[in-house]
Amino acid sequence: MPSETVKLTASFKLSGSIPESLFSTYREILTGLIDYAGAKGITSFRRLRAEKYYELRVKHPNLPSHYIYTACQMACSIYKSFRKLKRRGLAKAEKPVFKKQVIMLDDHLFTLNLESWEVSIAVENGRVKLKLLHGTYHEKFKEMRIGQAWLVKSEDGFYLKVVFSKTVELVESNEKAIAVDINENNVVFGSEERVSNIKTGERVMRTAYFLKRRRLQSKPRLNEKPLLAKYRGRESRRVEYIYHKLANQIIAEAKELKASTIVLEELANIRKRIRRSKELNGRLNRWSFRKLQNIIDYKAKLAGLNVKYVDAKGTSSLCPTCGGKLSPNGYRQMKCRKCSLELDRDIIAVKNLLRRYQMDVGGFTRSPRKPSHDKRGEGMKVYARPERRHYISKEKHPDFYAKFGGIEIAK
């Protein structure tokens, strides 16, 4: 059976305190490493560690050595991300600046005990033990493998964000699948037998919170940041609650229909491709479709289901029956001029996603109109010209032969 590793991040609030000197020292080291990497153009962790490790060990003898390791990893990651944004013209600053109170921890710097809910963290001249504030949600992480972590200092205390991983066995893929069409205000999912349309109300909710924040920022206040943070957090929690409920419904539907795969849309660069009015651009930037896909992805894999991404281009405008161009026929209704099919555009998108998945399983491409050159269906004959080779002889080409010898060149 195929298997895959699923990674999840859990956040624990710590009961206790961490020395302030650890955060200030780590930030000083990280800032210096970022500046050095930018000046030298270094993106390799090994090279940065080789050039700066011994210098920093002499400067900070009481600091555990692996803090320098993790600082080099973070510095390379930050500089690579900044350089990529700079090349795209999306970064206005001349160099990256690290402002957050965050420390990266590897397995040498912390020890986590989920039976007693304690963590031991290495600090200067020793270690500190802290209690983890947890809930029933964190119980599932006892069965998972512990990876790296981040120590975060916030206004209301210290948090430990730990990456857990679990290897799960997936069922064998078959033709039965559930396709998911994610829209701004609703999510449609289903199979060939039935399709469900769930109204999320996300667009209305996000627009309401956006208007609240704009009203707060339009009038000068003494302390508006806590109020803005409250609304931002409330919006995020409400949307995540809807996403988790939707994901659970989709997985339950897949299990009921005995489907092996959940088909999702490949929506990369959708915000770059759609540039219209300022209002629409703002709505698309507030729409967190990728977050919903991530939740569906990891929940499906934990349930043993496969996840397949297919090209979403034309799924709402092409006929799932004949592949013809659809025309609008009322509010969210589409009609095919060739076969007279008339359906809701979201249901059409689900059927097209299922068709493209089945074509992939059967050895075809994603496009419903024509197969690719390297994946052809049965019955299609391919006539390939046999490869002809030419031998370079000493008599015909003495100069070439003297330099390269008698080699064969494919024509």
N, C-alpha and C positions, 0 to 999 in steps of 0.2 A: 504494500500500500504506500502511496506517496505521503511524504511528511513535510512539514514546514514549521519554522520557528516563529512564534508570535511574541512580540515585545510590547510590554505595557509599562507605563510610568505611574507610580503611586506616590502620593504626597502625604507626609506625616508631619504634624506639628510637634515640636520638641518641648518637653517640660524641663526647663533649665536654661542656662546661658552658655555662650561660647565666648572666649576672650576676644575683646575688640582688636587686640594687636594682631590676631591671626588674619582677620579680614583686611586690615590696613597693609600688612606685610604682603599678603597675596596680591592685593590690587597693585601695589608698587611694583612687584616682580612682573605681573602680567602686562602692565602699561609699558615697562621697559622692553619686554620681549616683543610686544606689538610694534613699537617704534623701531626696534632693531630689525625685525622681519621686514617691515616696510622699506627701510633704508637699503637693505641688502637684497630685497626681492625674494625672500625665503618663504617657500610654502611647504617644505619638507620638515616633518617633525624630527626626524633623525638628525638632519643637518643642524637645525636650531638647537637641539639638545646637545649635540657634540660641540657647538661653538660657545654656548653660554652656561652649560651645566656647572662646570668646575668654578667658574667665576662667581656664580650665585651661591654655590655651596660654601665658598670661603666668606662671602659677605653675610650669609645667614646660616651660621653653623648650628644653631639650636632648632632650626626648622626641619621637620622630617623631609628627607630627600625627594619623596614622591610628590610633594607639593610642587616642586620645580618641574617634574615630569608632566603633571597635569596642566601646569601653567603653559608649558611649551605646546601641548596639544591644543589648548584653547586659543593661544596666540596664533597658531597656524590656521586654525579654523576661522577665526575672526578676520584675519588678513585675506584669506582666500575668498571669503564671502564679500568683503569690501572691494577687492580687486575685480571680482565678477560684476558687481553693481556699477563700479566706476567705468568699466568697459562698455556697459550698456547705457551709460549716461544717466543712471538713477541715483548716483551718490554725488552730493554737492561738496562735501568736506574734502580736504586735501589728504587726510589720514583718518583711520578709524580711532574712535575714542571709547574706552570701556568705562561705563558709569555705574553698573549694577554691583550690588553687594552679593556676589556669587562666587563660590569656591567649588571646583571640580574635584571629586574624590574617586580614587580607584580602590581596588580591593585591599591594598596595603594601608590605606588611611582610615578605613572604617570597618567595623564588624557589626553585623545586624543579627539580632536574635529575636525572631518572631514568636517564639514560645513564651518568653518573658517580656516581650515588647520593649526591648532595650537596644541602644546603639552605643558603641564605643568609638570615639573619634580621636585621632591623633592630633595633638596640639604641640606647641613649643614646650619642650622639657616634660613630656608625659602624654597622658590620655585622659579624656573626660567621658563619663558615662551619663547618658540622658535617657529619660523615659519617652516612649513614643505614644502620643495620643492617637488612638485608633478607634475604628468602628467595625460593624459587621462586614462592611464592604472590603476591608483589608484582609479578611480571613482567607480569601481565595489565593492570596499571594504566598501562603505557606507552602503550597505545592510547586512553586516556581523557583527558578534559579535566579540568584541575585547578581546583578551586573554593577555598572558604575553608578555614581550618585552625584547630586549637587546639593551643597549646603547653601541655603538662601537666608539672608537677613532681611526681614520685613519690619514694618512699623509696629506690628502686633506680635513680634517674636521671631523665632527661628524655625525654619522648615527644612526637612530633608526629603528630596525628591529622588526616588530610587527606581532604576530601570530593572524590571523583571522579565525573564524570558521563559518560554515553555515550548517544547517540541510536541506538536500534535500530529496525529495520523489523519489524513484526509481520505474520504471515500473515493472509489474509482469513478472517473467522469463517465457520464452517459449523456444521452440526448435530452434528458429532462432537466430543465433549468427554470429559474425565476429571474426575470429581467426587471430592472429598477430604473425608472425614468424620474430624475430629480428636477423639480422646477422650483421657481422662487416662492410659490405659495401653496404648492401641493406636491405630493409624491405618488406616482403610479407604479404599481408592481403587479406581476402576475405571470401566468404561463399561457399556453395555448388554450387551456380549458376555461380559465377565468382570470379576470383582471380587477384589481382593487384600486380605488382612487381615494387617497387620504388627504384631507385639507389640513395643512399645517398652520396657516395664518402667520407664517414667519415674516412675510413682507410687511403686513400691518403692524406687527409687534416691533420690528426693527425700525420702521419709519416713526412710530410713536416715541421710542426712546431717543432716536436721532433728533426729533423736534424738541424733546425735553432738554437734551444737552445743549442744543443751539440756543434755546431761551436762557439757560443758565449762563452761557458764555457771552451772550449779547449784553447782559447788564453787569456792571462791575460789582463784585461782592468781596467781602473781607476774606472768606475762606471757602471757595467753591470746589476745591479739589476733592475733599471727602464726599461731597454730594455727587460729584461726577463719578467718582469711583463706586459709590453705592449703586447708582443707576447702571453703570457698565457691568458690574458684577451680577446684578439682578437680571439684566438682559441675557447675559451669558448663561446663567443657571437655567433660566426658563427655556432657552433654545436647546441646551444640552438635554434637558428632561424630555423634550419632544423628540429629539434625535434618538435617544436610547429606547423610547417606547416604539418608535418606528422600526428601528433595527430588530427589536424583539419580535414584532409582528411579521416582518419579512422572513426571519429565520423560522418562525413557527409555521408560516405558510409553506416554506421549502420542505420542512420535515413532514408536514401533512401530505404534500403531493409527492413525497419521496424523490425530490429533485436533488441532484448531486452538485449543482453549480448555481451560484448567484452571479448574474451578468450585470456589470456596471458600465456606465458611460466613461469614455476617455475625454475629459473636459479640460485638457491642458490648454493654457493661454486663452481661455474664453474671454477674459477681461480685456486682453489686448486686441482680440479679433473684433469685438463689438465696441465701437466708439460712436455714440450718437449724442444724445442730449446730456447735459450736466446731471439732470435728475436720474436718468437711466444709469449713467456711469456710477453715480453714488449708490444706487440700489444694488448694482452688481458687486461693488466693493464691499458692501455690508453682507452680502449673501455668502454664507460659509458652506458651500456645497461639498467642498473637499473634506471638511470635518465630518459630515454625515457619512461620506463614503468610507472614511477611515474607521468610523465606529462600526459600520456594517461589515467592513473587511475583517476586523479582528474578532468580532463576535461570531461571524460565520466560520472562520477558521478554528476558533475554540470549539465550535459545535461539529467540527469535522467536515465542513462543506468547502468546496473549491470556490474561488473568486476569479472571475474572468473580466478583463476590461476590453471593450471593443470600441471602434471608432464611432463617434456619435454624429458625424457629419451626414446630414440628409435624412436622419431617422424620422423627422416629423414632416418631411416634404416629399418622400418617395412612397409609392404604394407597396405594401408588404406582399401583395399578391402577384402583381405583374411587373413591378419596378418602375412604373410610369410616374410622371410628375403630377403631384396633387395640387388642387386649386382650393382656395378658401370657399366654404359653403355655409356661412353663418358663424356664430361665436364659437371659436375653437373647434369647428367642424371642418373636415377636409373631404374632398371628393375626387376620385380618379376619373379622368376623361376616357380612359381606355376600357376599364372593366366595371366602371360605375360604383366602385366601392365607396361607402360613405361612413366615416367613423370619427370619433373624437381624436384630435391630434396627439394627445398623450397616449391613448391606447394604440394608435398607429406606431408611435415611437417604441413602445414595449414590444410589439410584434416584430418590428424591424430589428431590434436588438436581439431578440430570440433567433430570428432568421440568420443574422450575421454570426451569432455564436454557433448555430448548427452547421453553417457553412465552414466555419473554422474547424469544427470537430470532424466534418466530412472531408477535409482536405482542401477547402476553398478559402478565398480571401474574405475580407470584411465587406467588400463592395457587393451589393445585391445585383449589379448589372453585368459585371464581367470578372472572371477569375484572373489571378495574377499570372506572371510568366513562370514562376517556380512552383506553383501549386495548381495543378490542372485536374479536372474531374475525369472519371472513367470514360472511355470511348473517344477521348481527344487524342489524335495522333500527332506526334512531334517528330519531325524529320530533321535530324541534326547532321550537319556535314562532318565527316570524320576529319580529325586533325591531321594536317599535312606538316611534315617536318623537313627541313632543308639542312644538309650537312655542308659545313664550311671546309672545303678541301684546300690543301697546300698549293696545288697547281693553279687553281682559279683565283685565289685571294691570298697571295703570299704575305702581304703586309698585315692583314687581319689575322692570318694564321700564326704569324710570328708573335703577335701581341697576346692573343687569347687562346690559341690552340685550336684543335679540331673539335668544335662543339656543335651541337644540334640546336637549331632555332626553330620554334614552332611558328607557322605562318597562319 
